[in-house]
Amino acid sequence: MNDRRSEVALVTGADGFIGSWLTERLVNDGADVVILKRDRPALSRLRIEGTEDRCSIAIGDLSDHQALLRILNEYGVTSVFHLAAQAIVAVANRSPLSTFETNVRGTYNLLEAARLAPTVDRVVVASSDKAYGQHEDLPYREDAKLQPTFPYDTSKAAADLIARSYAETYGLPVAVTRLANVYGGGDFNFSRLVPETVRAILEGRAPIVRSDGSPERDFIYAADAVDAYLTIADGLADESNYGMAFNAGAGRPWSVREMVDTLVDVAGSDVTADYRGSGVPEGEIDRQYLDSSLIHERLGWQPKWDLRDGLTETFGWYERTLPALIAR
């Protein structure tokens, strides 16, 4: 466990899946954590695990620049972890305006507040592997073009570029994460592959898959994703890392079918997935995976969890937790 007792960390998106894991780790490492809260979702790992009770709660919205500046100043925030976003590709396709408002405007409002707040000494902004768009040459390296096509991808690429412009123009100690697909306990977006497959197994029904199972993705366990965030934040003690973007993934792709089959196997289930569609769902990319050599060589990070162990832990979390939540 690292000692973060001198750190005051603001986490946006703490009620979200990855944000809850990051918040828990920061609290356990001794940081004073402030979470920005606009809504109170019915299902939140942050509350299920009791992490919210160990944090300060600041009521506000990313659309309100003055409120963000007040929060940073009044709490004396030293580290900002910006994970809040509209994160579902299908929702972005249906509602591009709200996606751009949250993912783009929310990012520059927070960066501008961080630029003006004298206590902030590092900012980590969550981009995505989707910001790269579709490329023939794989794996994606950080120097590949950002060439998004769809609303979600474009919103993440825009936030990525804006964040790095604040480092170049104003010397803001900010870096960007481009993570692979993250999985683990506490993801309640059941349109996603892993939580839908787990819930279906627990309910004894066929998991519904919105493709033919052939699309390939890079997957990373949530604990490894949190390690990447904190490693990048710590790297901002060195000015040469300002404005850097870092990939973090497992370094190889798995097909949707491989993921489903592995989950079914670790669960000891005999369900058979219901594949609905041919090829790739509309608005999504066929094949993606990341080269994570830069973060390893420059900052020393590498994933610790292999896929089977991570999926075993993930299934166990839902098996312990989900039935009681559904019964409420």
Backbone torsions as a table, in degrees:
resi	resn	phi	psi	omega
1	MET	NA	129.9	177.0
2	ASN	-78.5	155.8	178.5
3	ASP	-97.9	109.9	-179.3
4	ARG	-119.4	30.8	-173.6
5	ARG	-67.6	-18.6	177.5
6	SER	-92.7	2.7	-173.4
7	GLU	-99.4	134.8	169.6
8	VAL	-113.8	111.8	-171.8
9	ALA	-111.1	128.9	170.1
10	LEU	-96.0	126.6	176.0
11	VAL	-116.0	118.8	170.2
12	THR	-93.2	144.7	-176.9
13	GLY	77.2	24.2	-178.0
14	ALA	-65.6	-27.6	177.6
15	ASP	-76.1	-12.7	178.2
16	GLY	-77.4	174.9	-174.8
17	PHE	-60.1	-62.3	-177.3
18	ILE	-69.3	-36.9	179.2
19	GLY	-58.9	-35.5	179.4
20	SER	-67.8	-38.8	177.4
21	TRP	-65.9	-43.3	179.9
22	LEU	-65.0	-43.0	-180.0
23	THR	-61.6	-45.0	178.8
24	GLU	-58.8	-44.5	-178.7
25	ARG	-65.2	-43.7	179.1
26	LEU	-60.0	-45.6	179.3
27	VAL	-62.4	-45.8	-179.7
28	ASN	-63.5	-28.6	179.0
29	ASP	-85.4	1.3	172.8
30	GLY	101.5	0.1	-179.2
31	ALA	-73.0	149.9	164.7
32	ASP	-82.0	120.7	-173.2
33	VAL	-113.6	130.4	174.7
34	VAL	-110.7	127.6	178.5
35	ILE	-111.6	133.8	176.7
36	LEU	-85.4	124.6	-174.7
37	LYS	-128.7	125.0	173.4
38	ARG	-106.7	-49.3	-179.7
39	ASP	-113.9	171.3	175.9
40	ARG	-126.8	88.2	-176.9
41	PRO	-62.9	148.6	-177.9
42	ALA	-64.1	-37.2	179.2
43	LEU	-114.1	118.8	-179.3
44	SER	-148.0	120.1	176.1
45	ARG	-60.0	-30.0	179.7
46	LEU	-56.6	-40.3	179.0
47	ARG	-84.9	-37.9	-179.2
48	ILE	-58.0	-41.5	-178.3
49	GLU	-85.7	-2.6	179.4
50	GLY	78.6	11.0	-177.0
51	THR	-69.5	-35.9	-177.7
52	GLU	-57.7	-35.8	-178.6
53	ASP	-67.7	-13.2	-178.6
54	ARG	-101.2	8.2	-176.2
55	CYS	-121.7	158.7	166.6
56	SER	-84.1	140.0	-178.3
57	ILE	-111.4	121.7	176.8
58	ALA	-107.4	120.0	-179.3
59	ILE	-82.9	123.9	-178.9
60	GLY	-177.8	-179.6	-176.4
61	ASP	-139.5	143.0	179.8
62	LEU	-63.8	-16.9	178.2
63	SER	-77.0	-11.4	-174.7
64	ASP	-106.2	93.8	-177.1
65	HIS	-60.0	-42.7	-178.0
66	GLN	-65.3	-37.5	177.4
67	ALA	-65.3	-39.0	178.3
68	LEU	-63.9	-43.1	179.2
69	LEU	-63.8	-40.4	177.5
70	ARG	-60.7	-45.5	-178.1
71	ILE	-62.1	-46.2	-179.6
72	LEU	-60.8	-42.7	-178.1
73	ASN	-72.8	-46.8	-173.6
74	GLU	-69.7	-31.9	178.8
75	TYR	-91.3	-7.6	-178.4
76	GLY	63.8	43.1	-174.9
77	VAL	-64.2	132.6	177.0
78	THR	-104.0	-32.4	-177.4
79	SER	-126.0	136.2	177.9
80	VAL	-119.2	127.7	174.4
81	PHE	-117.7	109.0	-173.1
82	HIS	-101.2	98.2	-179.8
83	LEU	-113.5	-10.5	-176.6
84	ALA	-63.5	131.5	-179.2
85	ALA	-168.8	158.8	163.9
86	GLN	-82.4	113.5	-163.6
87	ALA	-111.0	4.8	-175.8
88	ILE	-104.7	123.4	-175.6
89	VAL	-59.5	-45.3	-177.2
90	ALA	-63.9	-37.5	177.5
91	VAL	-65.9	-40.7	178.1
92	ALA	-61.6	-37.6	178.0
93	ASN	-66.6	-34.6	178.7
94	ARG	-79.8	-34.4	-171.0
95	SER	-133.2	70.3	-177.3
96	PRO	-65.1	-34.5	-176.7
97	LEU	-61.9	-50.2	-179.6
98	SER	-65.3	-32.6	177.9
99	THR	-65.9	-46.1	178.8
100	PHE	-66.3	-38.2	179.4
101	GLU	-61.3	-45.5	-178.5
102	THR	-73.7	-51.4	-169.7
103	ASN	-78.4	-30.1	-177.7
104	VAL	-101.6	-59.4	-179.3
105	ARG	-61.6	-41.2	178.9
106	GLY	-60.2	-35.1	-179.7
107	THR	-69.7	-48.0	-177.5
108	TYR	-71.7	-28.6	174.0
109	ASN	-62.6	-43.8	-178.7
110	LEU	-69.8	-40.9	178.7
111	LEU	-63.1	-39.8	179.2
112	GLU	-66.5	-38.8	176.4
113	ALA	-64.2	-41.6	179.0
114	ALA	-64.4	-36.0	178.2
115	ARG	-62.6	-34.1	-175.5
116	LEU	-90.1	-17.9	-176.8
117	ALA	-85.3	121.3	-172.1
118	PRO	-72.1	-17.5	-175.9
119	THR	-87.2	-18.1	-174.5
120	VAL	-72.3	124.0	179.8
121	ASP	-119.5	1.8	173.3
122	ARG	-166.8	144.7	-178.9
123	VAL	-136.3	130.1	174.8
124	VAL	-118.3	124.4	-176.7
125	VAL	-111.3	130.3	179.9
126	ALA	-82.2	110.3	167.0
127	SER	-94.4	-143.0	-177.1
128	SER	-166.6	155.5	171.3
129	ASP	-63.2	-21.4	179.6
130	LYS	-67.6	-19.1	179.7
131	ALA	-62.5	-23.8	179.7
132	TYR	-70.3	-23.3	-172.2
133	GLY	71.8	-157.8	-177.3
134	GLN	-94.2	129.4	176.8
135	HIS	-130.5	145.8	174.2
136	GLU	-77.8	-37.1	-177.9
137	ASP	-86.1	119.2	179.3
138	LEU	-125.1	153.2	1.8
139	PRO	-78.2	164.0	176.6
140	TYR	-69.8	132.3	170.0
141	ARG	-108.3	159.3	-175.4
142	GLU	-61.7	-22.6	179.9
143	ASP	-89.0	4.0	175.1
144	ALA	-70.4	151.4	179.0
145	LYS	-63.8	143.9	167.1
146	LEU	-87.4	111.3	-176.5
147	GLN	-134.8	62.4	-177.5
148	PRO	-70.8	158.7	179.6
149	THR	-120.7	-44.6	-171.1
150	PHE	-94.5	163.0	-173.8
151	PRO	-55.9	-46.0	-179.0
152	TYR	-62.3	-49.0	-178.2
153	ASP	-59.0	-42.5	-178.6
154	THR	-65.9	-39.4	-180.0
155	SER	-64.2	-38.6	-179.8
156	LYS	-72.5	-36.9	177.1
157	ALA	-65.3	-40.3	179.3
158	ALA	-63.3	-45.8	178.4
159	ALA	-61.6	-39.1	178.2
160	ASP	-59.5	-50.5	-178.9
161	LEU	-65.7	-41.4	180.0
162	ILE	-62.8	-44.3	-179.6
163	ALA	-59.5	-46.4	-177.4
164	ARG	-70.0	-26.6	176.3
165	SER	-67.2	-29.8	178.7
166	TYR	-69.8	-30.2	175.1
167	ALA	-71.6	-45.3	-176.1
168	GLU	-68.2	-41.3	-173.0
169	THR	-86.7	-40.0	-171.7
170	TYR	-115.5	-1.3	-177.7
171	GLY	69.4	22.2	179.1
172	LEU	-67.4	131.5	178.9
173	PRO	-74.7	79.4	-175.8
174	VAL	-128.0	142.5	173.6
175	ALA	-137.6	164.5	-172.4
176	VAL	-121.3	137.4	173.0
177	THR	-100.8	135.0	170.7
178	ARG	-120.0	90.5	-174.7
179	LEU	-89.8	152.2	168.9
180	ALA	-70.6	-177.1	177.2
181	ASN	-65.5	123.7	-176.6
182	VAL	-97.5	137.0	176.6
183	TYR	-131.9	159.7	179.5
184	GLY	156.1	176.2	179.4
185	GLY	-66.1	142.4	175.7
186	GLY	101.2	1.9	175.1
187	ASP	-86.9	110.8	-178.0
188	PHE	-103.2	14.0	172.3
189	ASN	-85.9	89.6	-171.6
190	PHE	-75.4	0.7	169.3
191	SER	-76.4	-13.5	178.7
192	ARG	-82.3	156.6	-170.9
193	LEU	-60.6	-53.4	-172.6
194	VAL	-67.2	-52.0	-179.4
195	PRO	-63.7	-34.7	177.4
196	GLU	-65.8	-41.9	180.0
197	THR	-64.8	-43.2	179.6
198	VAL	-63.6	-46.8	-179.1
199	ARG	-61.5	-41.3	179.0
200	ALA	-61.9	-42.5	178.5
201	ILE	-60.7	-45.0	-179.4
202	LEU	-65.8	-29.0	179.1
203	GLU	-89.7	-4.4	178.8
204	GLY	71.3	30.2	179.7
205	ARG	-123.6	172.8	-179.7
206	ALA	-75.7	126.9	172.8
207	PRO	-61.5	137.8	178.7
208	ILE	-93.8	122.2	-178.4
209	VAL	-117.4	127.0	-173.8
210	ARG	-86.5	38.3	176.8
211	SER	-161.0	-175.7	176.6
212	ASP	-89.3	5.3	179.0
213	GLY	91.2	-2.2	-176.1
214	SER	-87.1	-26.1	-180.0
215	PRO	-55.3	144.6	-176.6
216	GLU	-119.4	140.5	-178.9
217	ARG	-140.1	158.6	170.7
218	ASP	-91.4	130.9	-178.2
219	PHE	-121.8	141.2	-179.4
220	ILE	-135.9	136.4	-180.0
221	TYR	-70.8	147.5	-172.9
222	ALA	-58.4	-37.8	179.7
223	ALA	-63.2	-37.1	176.6
224	ASP	-69.4	-36.6	177.5
225	ALA	-62.0	-43.1	178.2
226	VAL	-62.6	-43.2	176.5
227	ASP	-57.1	-39.4	179.7
228	ALA	-65.0	-44.7	178.0
229	TYR	-57.1	-47.7	-175.8
230	LEU	-71.8	-34.9	176.5
231	THR	-63.4	-42.1	178.5
232	ILE	-67.0	-42.4	177.6
233	ALA	-59.2	-46.1	179.4
234	ASP	-64.5	-31.3	178.6
235	GLY	-65.5	-18.9	-179.9
236	LEU	-75.4	-0.7	168.3
237	ALA	-66.1	-17.9	179.1
238	ASP	-106.0	117.9	-176.5
239	GLU	-59.2	-24.1	-179.2
240	SER	-66.8	-13.6	178.2
241	ASN	-95.0	-2.9	176.2
242	TYR	-61.2	133.8	176.3
243	GLY	79.2	5.7	-179.7
244	MET	-80.9	150.0	169.5
245	ALA	-113.0	136.7	-177.4
246	PHE	-126.6	124.9	168.8
247	ASN	-74.2	148.9	171.6
248	ALA	-147.4	112.1	179.2
249	GLY	-155.6	-174.5	-179.4
250	ALA	-84.4	-15.6	175.1
251	GLY	88.1	8.8	175.9
252	ARG	-153.9	153.1	179.3
253	PRO	-92.6	151.1	169.0
254	TRP	-122.2	141.6	176.2
255	SER	-75.9	158.3	175.3
256	VAL	-55.1	-42.4	-178.5
257	ARG	-63.4	-40.5	177.3
258	GLU	-61.9	-41.7	179.7
259	MET	-62.6	-46.9	-178.9
260	VAL	-63.1	-46.0	-178.4
261	ASP	-62.1	-38.6	179.3
262	THR	-67.3	-42.1	178.2
263	LEU	-63.3	-44.2	178.9
264	VAL	-60.5	-39.6	-178.6
265	ASP	-68.0	-47.9	-177.6
266	VAL	-66.7	-25.7	178.8
267	ALA	-81.7	-11.8	-177.0
268	GLY	67.4	32.6	-176.3
269	SER	-101.2	163.8	176.0
270	ASP	-118.9	17.5	179.2
271	VAL	-68.2	155.0	177.1
272	THR	-120.7	129.7	-175.3
273	ALA	-67.0	148.8	175.9
274	ASP	-101.1	97.7	-178.0
275	TYR	-84.7	118.3	-176.3
276	ARG	-117.1	103.1	178.4
277	GLY	131.9	172.0	176.4
278	SER	-128.6	130.4	179.9
279	GLY	71.2	-133.1	-170.8
280	VAL	-104.5	136.8	174.9
281	PRO	-58.7	148.0	-179.5
282	GLU	-58.5	136.0	178.0
283	GLY	86.1	5.4	179.4
284	GLU	-121.4	167.5	-174.7
285	ILE	-103.3	143.4	-171.7
286	ASP	-72.0	-46.8	-169.8
287	ARG	-145.5	125.6	-178.6
288	GLN	-146.3	136.6	162.7
289	TYR	-158.4	163.5	-165.9
290	LEU	-113.6	146.2	166.1
291	ASP	-92.4	114.8	-177.2
292	SER	-103.9	22.1	-176.0
293	SER	-67.9	-29.9	-177.6
294	LEU	-63.9	-48.6	-178.8
295	ILE	-66.9	-29.9	177.2
296	HIS	-71.5	-47.1	-176.6
297	GLU	-71.7	-36.9	-173.9
298	ARG	-88.3	-35.3	-173.0
299	LEU	-122.7	-9.3	175.3
300	GLY	87.3	9.5	-178.9
301	TRP	-84.9	142.5	165.4
302	GLN	-154.4	152.7	-178.2
303	PRO	-66.7	145.5	-180.0
304	LYS	-104.7	-20.8	-173.1
305	TRP	-101.5	130.3	170.7
306	ASP	-86.2	167.2	-170.6
307	LEU	-61.5	-47.1	-175.7
308	ARG	-63.4	-43.3	178.5
309	ASP	-64.5	-41.6	179.5
310	GLY	-64.2	-41.9	178.8
311	LEU	-69.2	-32.4	175.5
312	THR	-63.9	-45.5	176.5
313	GLU	-62.2	-41.2	-178.8
314	THR	-63.0	-48.4	179.7
315	PHE	-61.0	-41.4	179.6
316	GLY	-60.3	-39.3	179.7
317	TRP	-62.7	-48.2	-179.3
318	TYR	-67.3	-37.0	-179.8
319	GLU	-62.5	-37.4	178.0
320	ARG	-75.8	-32.3	-165.2
321	THR	-105.9	-41.1	-168.5
322	LEU	-66.1	-42.4	-178.2
323	PRO	-57.4	-40.4	179.4
324	ALA	-67.4	-35.2	178.4
325	LEU	-68.6	-41.6	-179.7
326	ILE	-66.6	-32.7	-177.4
327	ALA	-74.5	-14.2	-175.2
328	ARG	-66.7	NA	NA
